[in-house]
Amino acid sequence: MTETSTRKAVVLVSGGMDSAVTVAIAREQGYQVHALSVAYGQRHSSELEASERVSHLLGAVEHKTVQVDLRSIGGSALTADIDVPLDDDAHDGDGHIPATYVPARNTIMLSIALGWAEVLGSTDIWCGVNAVDYSGYPDCRPAFIEAFETLANVATKAGVEGAGFRIHAPLMRMSKADIAREGRRLGVDFSTTVSCYQADTEGRACGHCDACRLRAQGFREAGLPDPTRYV
């Protein structure tokens, strides 16, 4: 057994295709995956159900869901009574940050992952953020991941004592088509994932929100069948 195969990793899992591929990459590299999801008050529970399903199917040693009430502060179409934009070009690279941006969401999620990693004795945190085919969110950029890694190493007992945290973002510079191809190579069953911002109780997608459109575009450009279940 290699040194890497004995190492624990905390992997953020949303239930969508990106985080599923991230889990698969971490597993391929031999990490023991401790999957972490955050119930932050998002519009539906389908993605949380998918996150547990995906984690177990991809071989995580455990899956934990932490409750954080971001709906109490609102400010997003995912956590407040604001309509989710449909058939919008929010991801067209014009610098526009859409209404589906959740204030400080990735900072909060990575902070929880950091705390759990420290408890587990892990120095590796993985997340599926992507800066190519993404919705213009500022917390999906390389600068954010680099800054958080620096923070992790000055704000924790483990970091100060020299353990050295690393934030892994393997999909950062991949297109959605690249992610779809990588998932197929790794044997990810994308039909078990949920990406839609307003999926129904059965996890079926609307087909019109930004997340749905990016996902469909990815499968189309990859030349792969789209396994997404639509309403």
MARVEX-602630 format. One record per residue: residue in one letter; z, x, y of N, C-alpha, C in turn. Coordinates in steps of 0.1 Angstrom, whole numbers, plus 5000, padded with zeros to 4 digits. Atoms other than C-alpha are relative to their C-alpha. Layout:
N
+--------+------+------+------+------+------+------+------+------+------+
: residu :   nw :   nu :   nv :  caw :  cau :  cav :   cw :   cu :   cv :
+--------+------+------+------+------+------+------+------+------+------+
:      A :    Z :    X :    Y :    Z :    X :    Y :    Z :    X :    Y :
...
+--------+------+------+------+------+------+------+------+------+------+
***
This chain:
231
+--------+------+------+------+------+------+------+------+------+------+
: residu :   nw :   nu :   nv :  caw :  cau :  cav :   cw :   cu :   cv :
+--------+------+------+------+------+------+------+------+------+------+
:      M : 5000 : 5009 : 4988 : 5000 : 5000 : 5000 : 5000 : 5009 : 5012 :
:      T : 5001 : 4992 : 4988 : 4990 : 5014 : 5034 : 5011 : 4997 : 5009 :
:      E : 4989 : 5002 : 4990 : 5014 : 5017 : 5063 : 4997 : 4987 : 5007 :
:      T : 5003 : 5012 : 4993 : 4996 : 4989 : 5081 : 5003 : 4987 : 4992 :
:      S : 4998 : 5012 : 5008 : 4999 : 4965 : 5052 : 5015 : 4996 : 4998 :
:      T : 4985 : 5003 : 5000 : 5037 : 4967 : 5054 : 5005 : 4995 : 5014 :
:      R : 4996 : 5004 : 4987 : 5037 : 4958 : 5091 : 4999 : 4985 : 5003 :
:      K : 5000 : 5014 : 4996 : 5045 : 4924 : 5105 : 4993 : 4999 : 5013 :
:      A : 5006 : 5003 : 4988 : 5025 : 4908 : 5132 : 5003 : 4985 : 5004 :
:      V : 4999 : 5014 : 4995 : 5031 : 4877 : 5153 : 4987 : 4996 : 5006 :
:      V : 5013 : 5004 : 4996 : 4999 : 4858 : 5158 : 5001 : 4986 : 5006 :
:      L : 5000 : 5013 : 4993 : 4995 : 4830 : 5183 : 4989 : 4991 : 4994 :
:      V : 5010 : 5008 : 5006 : 4977 : 4801 : 5166 : 5000 : 4986 : 5006 :
:      S : 5001 : 5012 : 4993 : 4965 : 4771 : 5185 : 4994 : 4989 : 4991 :
:      G : 5007 : 5009 : 5008 : 4946 : 4754 : 5157 : 4985 : 5000 : 5002 :
:      G : 5014 : 4999 : 4998 : 4912 : 4762 : 5171 : 4993 : 5011 : 4993 :
:      M : 5008 : 4990 : 5008 : 4884 : 4784 : 5158 : 5004 : 5014 : 5004 :
:      D : 4998 : 4986 : 4996 : 4893 : 4815 : 5179 : 5013 : 5005 : 4994 :
:      S : 4988 : 4995 : 5005 : 4929 : 4817 : 5168 : 4999 : 5001 : 4984 :
:      A : 5001 : 4999 : 5014 : 4919 : 4811 : 5132 : 4993 : 5013 : 4996 :
:      V : 5007 : 4988 : 5002 : 4895 : 4840 : 5133 : 5009 : 5012 : 5003 :
:      T : 4991 : 4990 : 4997 : 4922 : 4861 : 5149 : 5010 : 5002 : 4988 :
:      V : 4991 : 4998 : 5011 : 4946 : 4854 : 5120 : 4992 : 5007 : 4988 :
:      A : 5008 : 4994 : 5011 : 4918 : 4863 : 5095 : 4998 : 5015 : 5002 :
:      I : 5001 : 4986 : 4997 : 4912 : 4896 : 5113 : 5013 : 5008 : 4997 :
:      A : 4987 : 4993 : 5002 : 4949 : 4905 : 5113 : 5003 : 5001 : 4985 :
:      R : 4998 : 5000 : 5014 : 4951 : 4896 : 5076 : 4991 : 5011 : 4993 :
:      E : 5009 : 4991 : 5006 : 4920 : 4917 : 5068 : 5005 : 5015 : 5003 :
:      Q : 4994 : 4987 : 4997 : 4937 : 4947 : 5085 : 5013 : 5002 : 4993 :
:      G : 4989 : 4998 : 5008 : 4966 : 4942 : 5062 : 5014 : 4996 : 5006 :
:      Y : 4987 : 5004 : 4994 : 4992 : 4927 : 5085 : 5006 : 4988 : 4993 :
:      Q : 4993 : 5012 : 5004 : 5018 : 4902 : 5074 : 5001 : 4991 : 5012 :
:      V : 5001 : 5009 : 4988 : 5011 : 4873 : 5097 : 5011 : 4990 : 5001 :
:      H : 4990 : 5010 : 4997 : 5039 : 4854 : 5112 : 4994 : 4991 : 5011 :
:      A : 5008 : 5009 : 4991 : 5020 : 4825 : 5129 : 5009 : 4992 : 5009 :
:      L : 4993 : 5007 : 4990 : 5033 : 4810 : 5161 : 4992 : 4990 : 5008 :
:      S : 5007 : 5010 : 4992 : 5022 : 4778 : 5177 : 5010 : 4994 : 5010 :
:      V : 4991 : 5005 : 4989 : 5036 : 4762 : 5209 : 4996 : 4986 : 5003 :
:      A : 5001 : 5014 : 4996 : 5040 : 4725 : 5214 : 5004 : 4999 : 5015 :
:      Y : 4996 : 4999 : 4986 : 5038 : 4726 : 5252 : 4998 : 4986 : 5008 :
:      G : 5002 : 5013 : 4993 : 5031 : 4689 : 5259 : 4985 : 4996 : 5001 :
:      Q : 5014 : 5002 : 5000 : 4994 : 4690 : 5252 : 4996 : 4985 : 4997 :
:      R : 5004 : 5014 : 5001 : 4974 : 4657 : 5250 : 5002 : 4994 : 4986 :
:      H : 5000 : 5005 : 5014 : 4974 : 4654 : 5212 : 5007 : 5010 : 4991 :
:      S : 4993 : 4992 : 5010 : 4992 : 4667 : 5181 : 4990 : 5005 : 4989 :
:      S : 5010 : 4996 : 5010 : 4960 : 4672 : 5161 : 4999 : 5015 : 4999 :
:      E : 5002 : 4986 : 5000 : 4957 : 4708 : 5171 : 5012 : 5007 : 4994 :
:      L : 4988 : 4994 : 5006 : 4993 : 4715 : 5161 : 5000 : 4998 : 4985 :
:      E : 5001 : 5002 : 5015 : 4987 : 4700 : 5127 : 4990 : 5010 : 4994 :
:      A : 5010 : 4991 : 5005 : 4956 : 4721 : 5124 : 5005 : 5014 : 5000 :
:      S : 4995 : 4986 : 5000 : 4975 : 4753 : 5134 : 5009 : 5003 : 4988 :
:      E : 4992 : 4998 : 5012 : 4999 : 4748 : 5105 : 4991 : 5001 : 4988 :
:      R : 5009 : 5000 : 5011 : 4971 : 4740 : 5081 : 4992 : 5014 : 4999 :
:      V : 5008 : 4988 : 5000 : 4950 : 4770 : 5092 : 5009 : 5012 : 4997 :
:      S : 4991 : 4989 : 5003 : 4980 : 4794 : 5091 : 5002 : 5002 : 4985 :
:      H : 4997 : 4999 : 5014 : 4988 : 4786 : 5055 : 4987 : 5003 : 4992 :
:      L : 5013 : 4997 : 5007 : 4951 : 4786 : 5044 : 4996 : 5014 : 5001 :
:      L : 5004 : 4986 : 4998 : 4946 : 4820 : 5058 : 5011 : 5010 : 4996 :
:      G : 4990 : 4991 : 5006 : 4977 : 4835 : 5042 : 5011 : 5005 : 5009 :
:      A : 4988 : 4996 : 4992 : 5004 : 4836 : 5069 : 5012 : 4999 : 4991 :
:      V : 4987 : 5000 : 5007 : 5038 : 4844 : 5055 : 5009 : 4989 : 5004 :
:      E : 4992 : 5012 : 4995 : 5053 : 4817 : 5077 : 4993 : 4995 : 5013 :
:      H : 5005 : 5006 : 4987 : 5044 : 4794 : 5106 : 5011 : 4993 : 5007 :
:      K : 4989 : 5006 : 4992 : 5067 : 4784 : 5134 : 4994 : 4993 : 5012 :
:      T : 5004 : 5007 : 4987 : 5062 : 4758 : 5162 : 5012 : 5000 : 5009 :
:      V : 4990 : 5000 : 4990 : 5082 : 4762 : 5193 : 4997 : 4990 : 5011 :
:      Q : 5002 : 5010 : 4990 : 5087 : 4734 : 5218 : 5003 : 5005 : 5014 :
:      V : 4999 : 4997 : 4986 : 5081 : 4740 : 5255 : 4994 : 4989 : 5008 :
:      D : 5005 : 5011 : 4993 : 5078 : 4711 : 5279 : 4993 : 5003 : 5013 :
:      L : 5008 : 4998 : 4988 : 5050 : 4720 : 5303 : 4995 : 4987 : 5006 :
:      R : 5003 : 5012 : 4994 : 5043 : 4684 : 5308 : 5009 : 4996 : 5012 :
:      S : 4990 : 5003 : 4989 : 5074 : 4683 : 5330 : 4996 : 5006 : 5013 :
:      I : 5005 : 4994 : 4987 : 5056 : 4705 : 5356 : 4986 : 4996 : 5002 :
:      G : 5013 : 5005 : 4998 : 5021 : 4691 : 5350 : 4990 : 5011 : 5005 :
:      G : 5009 : 4991 : 4994 : 4993 : 4706 : 5370 : 4987 : 5003 : 4992 :
:      S : 5012 : 4998 : 5008 : 4966 : 4704 : 5343 : 4996 : 4987 : 4993 :
:      A : 5005 : 5012 : 5006 : 4944 : 4678 : 5327 : 5005 : 4999 : 4985 :
:      L : 4995 : 5000 : 5013 : 4960 : 4688 : 5294 : 5015 : 4996 : 5000 :
:      T : 4986 : 5002 : 5000 : 4996 : 4682 : 5305 : 5004 : 4989 : 5011 :
:      A : 4997 : 5010 : 4989 : 4993 : 4655 : 5333 : 4990 : 4989 : 4999 :
:      D : 5010 : 5012 : 5000 : 4975 : 4622 : 5340 : 4988 : 5003 : 5008 :
:      I : 5012 : 4995 : 4993 : 4944 : 4640 : 5351 : 4989 : 4999 : 4989 :
:      D : 5011 : 5002 : 5010 : 4910 : 4632 : 5334 : 4995 : 5014 : 4996 :
:      V : 5006 : 4988 : 5005 : 4896 : 4659 : 5312 : 4985 : 5000 : 5004 :
:      P : 5014 : 5000 : 4996 : 4862 : 4669 : 5327 : 4991 : 4999 : 4987 :
:      L : 5010 : 5002 : 5011 : 4833 : 4658 : 5304 : 4986 : 5004 : 5005 :
:      D : 5014 : 4995 : 4998 : 4798 : 4673 : 5302 : 5000 : 5008 : 5014 :
:      D : 4999 : 4992 : 4988 : 4809 : 4697 : 5329 : 4995 : 5014 : 4997 :
:      D : 5004 : 4987 : 5001 : 4796 : 4732 : 5335 : 5010 : 5010 : 5005 :
:      A : 4989 : 4992 : 4995 : 4830 : 4747 : 5341 : 4999 : 5015 : 4995 :
:      H : 5001 : 4986 : 5007 : 4821 : 4777 : 5318 : 4988 : 5007 : 5004 :
:      D : 5013 : 4994 : 4996 : 4789 : 4786 : 5337 : 5002 : 5013 : 5007 :
:      G : 4998 : 4986 : 4994 : 4805 : 4818 : 5352 : 4999 : 5000 : 5015 :
:      D : 5001 : 5001 : 4986 : 4806 : 4805 : 5388 : 5014 : 5003 : 5007 :
:      G : 4987 : 4997 : 4994 : 4843 : 4815 : 5392 : 5009 : 4988 : 5001 :
:      H : 4992 : 5012 : 4999 : 4855 : 4779 : 5391 : 5010 : 4999 : 4989 :
:      I : 4989 : 5002 : 5010 : 4888 : 4774 : 5374 : 5002 : 4985 : 4998 :
:      P : 5000 : 5015 : 5003 : 4887 : 4739 : 5357 : 5013 : 4994 : 4999 :
:      A : 4988 : 5008 : 5000 : 4912 : 4712 : 5356 : 5008 : 5001 : 4987 :
:      T : 4994 : 4998 : 5013 : 4920 : 4721 : 5320 : 5009 : 5012 : 4999 :
:      Y : 4991 : 4988 : 4999 : 4937 : 4753 : 5331 : 5014 : 4995 : 5000 :
:      V : 4986 : 5003 : 5000 : 4974 : 4751 : 5322 : 5008 : 5011 : 5007 :
:      P : 4993 : 4989 : 4993 : 4995 : 4770 : 5347 : 5009 : 5008 : 4991 :
:      A : 4992 : 4990 : 5007 : 5010 : 4802 : 5331 : 5001 : 4998 : 4985 :
:      R : 4999 : 5003 : 5014 : 5003 : 4789 : 5296 : 5000 : 5013 : 4991 :
:      N : 5001 : 4988 : 5009 : 4993 : 4822 : 5280 : 5011 : 5010 : 5003 :
:      T : 4988 : 4991 : 4997 : 5021 : 4841 : 5298 : 5012 : 4995 : 4993 :
:      I : 4989 : 5006 : 5007 : 5046 : 4817 : 5284 : 4999 : 5002 : 4985 :
:      M : 5002 : 4999 : 5014 : 5031 : 4817 : 5249 : 5002 : 5015 : 4995 :
:      L : 4999 : 4986 : 5004 : 5029 : 4855 : 5248 : 5015 : 5005 : 5002 :
:      S : 4986 : 4997 : 4998 : 5065 : 4857 : 5261 : 5008 : 4996 : 4988 :
:      I : 4993 : 5005 : 5012 : 5077 : 4836 : 5232 : 4997 : 5008 : 4988 :
:      A : 5004 : 4991 : 5011 : 5057 : 4857 : 5208 : 5007 : 5013 : 5001 :
:      L : 4993 : 4987 : 4998 : 5072 : 4888 : 5223 : 5014 : 4999 : 4995 :
:      G : 4986 : 5002 : 5004 : 5107 : 4875 : 5218 : 5001 : 4999 : 4984 :
:      W : 4999 : 5001 : 5015 : 5100 : 4866 : 5181 : 4997 : 5013 : 4994 :
:      A : 5004 : 4987 : 5005 : 5083 : 4899 : 5175 : 5012 : 5009 : 5000 :
:      E : 4988 : 4991 : 4999 : 5114 : 4917 : 5187 : 5010 : 4997 : 4990 :
:      V : 4990 : 5004 : 5011 : 5136 : 4897 : 5164 : 4995 : 5004 : 4986 :
:      L : 5005 : 4997 : 5013 : 5113 : 4903 : 5135 : 4999 : 5016 : 4997 :
:      G : 5002 : 4985 : 5001 : 5111 : 4941 : 5142 : 4985 : 5003 : 5000 :
:      S : 5014 : 4997 : 4999 : 5074 : 4938 : 5149 : 4996 : 5005 : 5013 :
:      T : 5005 : 4996 : 4987 : 5055 : 4956 : 5176 : 4986 : 4996 : 5002 :
:      D : 5014 : 5004 : 4999 : 5022 : 4939 : 5171 : 4999 : 4985 : 5002 :
:      I : 5001 : 5014 : 4997 : 5013 : 4906 : 5188 : 4985 : 4998 : 5002 :
:      W : 5015 : 5003 : 5000 : 4978 : 4890 : 5183 : 4998 : 4987 : 5007 :
:      C : 5004 : 5013 : 4994 : 4961 : 4863 : 5203 : 4985 : 4999 : 5001 :
:      G : 5014 : 5002 : 5001 : 4926 : 4848 : 5204 : 4993 : 4998 : 5014 :
:      V : 5006 : 5002 : 4987 : 4919 : 4850 : 5241 : 4986 : 5007 : 5001 :
:      N : 5014 : 4996 : 5000 : 4882 : 4855 : 5250 : 4995 : 5000 : 5015 :
:      A : 5005 : 4999 : 4986 : 4866 : 4867 : 5283 : 4985 : 4998 : 5001 :
:      V : 5015 : 5002 : 5000 : 4829 : 4860 : 5274 : 4997 : 4985 : 5001 :
:      D : 5002 : 5014 : 5000 : 4825 : 4824 : 5264 : 5013 : 4993 : 5002 :
:      Y : 4987 : 5006 : 4997 : 4856 : 4810 : 5281 : 4999 : 4991 : 5012 :
:      S : 5001 : 5011 : 4989 : 4864 : 4783 : 5307 : 5004 : 5005 : 5013 :
:      G : 4996 : 4995 : 4987 : 4872 : 4806 : 5336 : 5015 : 5001 : 5002 :
:      Y : 4986 : 4998 : 4998 : 4909 : 4809 : 5329 : 5004 : 5014 : 5003 :
:      P : 4996 : 4986 : 4996 : 4925 : 4839 : 5346 : 5008 : 5007 : 4989 :
:      D : 4991 : 4993 : 5010 : 4949 : 4845 : 5317 : 4992 : 5002 : 4986 :
:      C : 5008 : 4997 : 5012 : 4920 : 4851 : 5292 : 4992 : 5013 : 5003 :
:      R : 5007 : 4988 : 4996 : 4909 : 4884 : 5309 : 5007 : 5013 : 4995 :
:      P : 4994 : 4987 : 5004 : 4914 : 4920 : 5298 : 5011 : 5004 : 5009 :
:      A : 4990 : 4995 : 4990 : 4934 : 4927 : 5330 : 5014 : 4993 : 4997 :
:      F : 4988 : 5007 : 5003 : 4959 : 4900 : 5320 : 5007 : 5006 : 4987 :
:      I : 4994 : 4994 : 5013 : 4964 : 4914 : 5284 : 5005 : 5013 : 5002 :
:      E : 4995 : 4987 : 4997 : 4968 : 4949 : 5297 : 5013 : 4999 : 5008 :
:      A : 4988 : 5001 : 4992 : 4993 : 4938 : 5323 : 5012 : 4995 : 4991 :
:      F : 4989 : 5005 : 5008 : 5013 : 4918 : 5297 : 5005 : 5011 : 4990 :
:      E : 4995 : 4989 : 5009 : 5014 : 4948 : 5273 : 5009 : 5009 : 5007 :
:      T : 4991 : 4991 : 4992 : 5028 : 4969 : 5301 : 5014 : 4993 : 5002 :
:      L : 4988 : 5007 : 4998 : 5054 : 4942 : 5308 : 5008 : 5000 : 4987 :
:      A : 4993 : 5000 : 5013 : 5063 : 4940 : 5271 : 5008 : 5013 : 4998 :
:      N : 4994 : 4987 : 5003 : 5071 : 4977 : 5270 : 5011 : 5004 : 5011 :
:      V : 4989 : 4997 : 4990 : 5094 : 4976 : 5301 : 5011 : 4990 : 5001 :
:      A : 4991 : 5011 : 4998 : 5111 : 4943 : 5297 : 5008 : 4996 : 4987 :
:      T : 4993 : 5003 : 5013 : 5125 : 4944 : 5261 : 5008 : 5013 : 4995 :
:      K : 4992 : 4990 : 5006 : 5151 : 4964 : 5243 : 4991 : 5009 : 4991 :
:      A : 5009 : 4992 : 5009 : 5125 : 4975 : 5217 : 4990 : 5008 : 5008 :
:      G : 5009 : 4992 : 4992 : 5101 : 4986 : 5243 : 5006 : 5011 : 5007 :
:      V : 4993 : 4989 : 4993 : 5126 : 5006 : 5263 : 5004 : 5011 : 4990 :
:      E : 4996 : 4990 : 5010 : 5138 : 5023 : 5231 : 4989 : 5007 : 4993 :
:      G : 5011 : 4993 : 5005 : 5103 : 5034 : 5224 : 4992 : 4995 : 4989 :
:      A : 5007 : 5005 : 5012 : 5090 : 5011 : 5197 : 4985 : 4998 : 5004 :
:      G : 5014 : 5001 : 4996 : 5058 : 5004 : 5217 : 4993 : 4988 : 4996 :
:      F : 5007 : 5012 : 5003 : 5045 : 4969 : 5217 : 4985 : 5001 : 5003 :
:      R : 5015 : 5001 : 4998 : 5007 : 4963 : 5214 : 4996 : 4986 : 4999 :
:      I : 5006 : 5014 : 5000 : 4989 : 4931 : 5223 : 4986 : 5002 : 4995 :
:      H : 5014 : 4999 : 5006 : 4958 : 4927 : 5201 : 4992 : 4988 : 5004 :
:      A : 5009 : 5011 : 4996 : 4930 : 4905 : 5215 : 4986 : 5004 : 4995 :
:      P : 5013 : 4996 : 5006 : 4901 : 4912 : 5190 : 4988 : 4993 : 5004 :
:      L : 5011 : 5008 : 4997 : 4879 : 4885 : 5203 : 4996 : 5001 : 5015 :
:      M : 5001 : 4999 : 4985 : 4881 : 4895 : 5240 : 4985 : 5001 : 5005 :
:      R : 5013 : 4998 : 4995 : 4845 : 4906 : 5243 : 4989 : 4994 : 4991 :
:      M : 5009 : 5007 : 5010 : 4829 : 4884 : 5216 : 4995 : 4987 : 5006 :
:      S : 5005 : 5013 : 4997 : 4807 : 4854 : 5223 : 5005 : 4990 : 4990 :
:      K : 4996 : 5010 : 5010 : 4814 : 4821 : 5206 : 4991 : 5002 : 4988 :
:      A : 5009 : 4998 : 5011 : 4784 : 4828 : 5184 : 5005 : 5012 : 4991 :
:      D : 4994 : 4989 : 5007 : 4799 : 4862 : 5175 : 5012 : 4996 : 4992 :
:      I : 4988 : 5005 : 5006 : 4832 : 4845 : 5167 : 4997 : 4992 : 4988 :
:      A : 5004 : 5008 : 5011 : 4815 : 4820 : 5145 : 4995 : 5008 : 4988 :
:      R : 5005 : 4991 : 5011 : 4797 : 4847 : 5125 : 5011 : 5008 : 4994 :
:      E : 4988 : 4993 : 5005 : 4829 : 4867 : 5122 : 5008 : 4992 : 4991 :
:      G : 4992 : 5009 : 5008 : 4847 : 4837 : 5109 : 4993 : 4997 : 4987 :
:      R : 5007 : 5002 : 5013 : 4820 : 4831 : 5083 : 5002 : 5012 : 4991 :
:      R : 4998 : 4988 : 5008 : 4822 : 4867 : 5072 : 5014 : 5001 : 4993 :
:      L : 4986 : 4999 : 5005 : 4860 : 4864 : 5068 : 5004 : 4988 : 4991 :
:      G : 4997 : 5011 : 5009 : 4858 : 4831 : 5049 : 5008 : 4989 : 5007 :
:      V : 4993 : 5011 : 4993 : 4873 : 4809 : 5076 : 4993 : 4987 : 4999 :
:      D : 5005 : 5014 : 5001 : 4869 : 4772 : 5070 : 5001 : 4993 : 5013 :
:      F : 4999 : 5005 : 4986 : 4861 : 4760 : 5105 : 5002 : 4985 : 5000 :
:      S : 4998 : 5014 : 5001 : 4862 : 4724 : 5093 : 5015 : 4996 : 5001 :
:      T : 4986 : 5003 : 5000 : 4900 : 4727 : 5092 : 5006 : 5002 : 5014 :
:      T : 4995 : 4997 : 4986 : 4903 : 4737 : 5129 : 4997 : 4989 : 5010 :
:      V : 5002 : 5011 : 4990 : 4905 : 4715 : 5160 : 5000 : 5008 : 5013 :
:      S : 5002 : 4994 : 4987 : 4892 : 4727 : 5194 : 5001 : 4991 : 5011 :
:      C : 5002 : 5010 : 4990 : 4887 : 4695 : 5213 : 5013 : 4998 : 5009 :
:      Y : 4989 : 5003 : 4991 : 4909 : 4689 : 5244 : 5006 : 4986 : 4998 :
:      Q : 4995 : 5014 : 5002 : 4912 : 4652 : 5235 : 4996 : 4995 : 4987 :
:      A : 5003 : 5004 : 5013 : 4908 : 4650 : 5198 : 5008 : 4988 : 4996 :
:      D : 4992 : 5011 : 5004 : 4919 : 4618 : 5181 : 5010 : 5003 : 4990 :
:      T : 4989 : 4997 : 5009 : 4948 : 4614 : 5157 : 4995 : 5006 : 4987 :
:      E : 5006 : 4994 : 5013 : 4925 : 4625 : 5128 : 4994 : 5013 : 5003 :
:      G : 5006 : 4987 : 4997 : 4914 : 4656 : 5146 : 4985 : 5000 : 5003 :
:      R : 5015 : 5001 : 4997 : 4879 : 4643 : 5154 : 4998 : 5003 : 5015 :
:      A : 5003 : 4995 : 4986 : 4863 : 4658 : 5185 : 4992 : 4990 : 5008 :
:      C : 5007 : 5009 : 4991 : 4849 : 4640 : 5215 : 4985 : 5005 : 5002 :
:      G : 5013 : 4995 : 4999 : 4819 : 4663 : 5217 : 4995 : 5002 : 5015 :
:      H : 5004 : 4999 : 4986 : 4818 : 4663 : 5256 : 5009 : 5009 : 5008 :
:      C : 4992 : 4991 : 4992 : 4847 : 4684 : 5268 : 4996 : 5014 : 5000 :
:      D : 5004 : 4986 : 5000 : 4844 : 4720 : 5277 : 5002 : 5007 : 4987 :
:      A : 4997 : 4993 : 5012 : 4860 : 4732 : 5245 : 4990 : 4996 : 4989 :
:      C : 5009 : 5005 : 5009 : 4837 : 4710 : 5224 : 4986 : 5006 : 5002 :
:      R : 5014 : 4995 : 4997 : 4805 : 4722 : 5242 : 4999 : 5015 : 4997 :
:      L : 5000 : 4985 : 5003 : 4814 : 4759 : 5239 : 5000 : 5002 : 4985 :
:      R : 4999 : 4998 : 5015 : 4822 : 4755 : 5202 : 4986 : 4996 : 4994 :
:      A : 5013 : 5004 : 5005 : 4789 : 4736 : 5195 : 4990 : 5010 : 5003 :
:      Q : 5010 : 4990 : 4995 : 4769 : 4761 : 5215 : 5002 : 5013 : 4991 :
:      G : 4998 : 4989 : 5009 : 4785 : 4789 : 5194 : 4994 : 4999 : 4987 :
:      F : 5006 : 5002 : 5013 : 4775 : 4775 : 5161 : 4985 : 5000 : 5001 :
:      R : 5014 : 5001 : 4998 : 4741 : 4767 : 5174 : 4993 : 5014 : 5002 :
:      E : 5005 : 4987 : 4997 : 4735 : 4802 : 5187 : 5001 : 5010 : 4988 :
:      A : 4998 : 4992 : 5012 : 4749 : 4817 : 5155 : 4991 : 4996 : 4989 :
:      G : 5009 : 5005 : 5010 : 4724 : 4797 : 5135 : 5008 : 4995 : 4988 :
:      L : 4991 : 5005 : 5010 : 4753 : 4782 : 5115 : 5002 : 4985 : 5001 :
:      P : 4997 : 5015 : 4999 : 4760 : 4745 : 5106 : 5013 : 4998 : 5007 :
:      D : 4988 : 5004 : 4993 : 4786 : 4729 : 5128 : 5008 : 4991 : 4992 :
:      P : 4992 : 5008 : 5009 : 4814 : 4716 : 5106 : 5009 : 4991 : 5007 :
:      T : 4991 : 5008 : 4992 : 4832 : 4699 : 5134 : 4998 : 4985 : 4997 :
:      R : 5000 : 5015 : 5002 : 4841 : 4662 : 5128 : 5001 : 4994 : 5014 :
:      Y : 5001 : 5007 : 4987 : 4831 : 4641 : 5158 : 5004 : 4985 : 4999 :
:      V : 4997 : 5015 : 5000 : 4843 : 4606 : 5168 : 4988 : 4992 : 4999 :
+--------+------+------+------+------+------+------+------+------+------+
***
